[in-house]
Amino acid sequence: MQIELRNTGTSAALANKATLLNATDGSRILPAYFTDNYVSLLPGETRKIEVTYPGKSATIPAQIALRGWNLTKQVIPIQ
């Protein structure tokens, strides 16, 4: 899958880390491989990240948890 990170704020978003989670219980889906992680974004900047994981690892709906140095933790459902 591909996710797009976008900084819509007015300051840099520092050391943002994405984690793939099971939507029902919040457990991590492993193994999950990200083409980039701990991403810093300037205001208005976007970055696309590829996430690869075995289909059998996620038999239930998944979500992405995003946290960063100056970012409030967010959990985004995968469409």
N, C-alpha and C positions, 0 to 999 in steps of 0.2 A: 504494500500500500504506500501511498505518498501523502505526507502531511505538509502543510504550508504554515510556517510561523510568520506572523506579521506584527511589527511594532507600530501601533497606532498612537502611541504616547508622544510626549515631547522630550523625553530623556532616553538615554540608552538603556536597553534591557540587557542585563548582564548575567552570564552563565546560566542560561535557560536549559533545563534538562527535561527531556520527554521520557515517559515510562509507559509501556503498554500494559494495561490491566484488564482483568475479567470484570465485566460490568456488574455481575451479581454479587460478588463477594470482595472485590477490590484486590484480589491476589494478582501478583505479577505473572504475565505470560512469558515463559522462558522456553527456549532461547528466543530472544528478539534482537535483531541486529539493525542498528541505525547507521546510515551513511555519515551522519554528523550528530554530535550531541555536545552539551555544554556550549550552546550557541549564544553569542552576544549580537544584538541587533541595534543599529542606530535608529533614530526616529524616522518612520516611513519606510524602513528597510524590510524586505521579505526574504525568506530562505525556504527552499523546498528540501525535504528530507525523505529519503526512502526508508521504509521499515519492512524488514523481511522476518517472517516467523513461520514455523510449521503449522499448517492448517489444523492438525490434530491437537495442537497446544491450546487452541481457542475454539471450543465447541459451543460456547455461549457468546452473547454479545460482548464486544470489546470496547474499551475506551482509552483515551490518552490522558495521562496526568502530566501537567506541565508545571514546573516550579523553577524559580530562579532567585538570584541574589537579591534583587529588588522587585520581585514579582510575587503577588499573592498566588498561592497554589490554585490551579484551575483544573477541572476534570471535564473533558470534552468527549461526548459519545461519538463513536464512529458510525457514520451513515452507511 
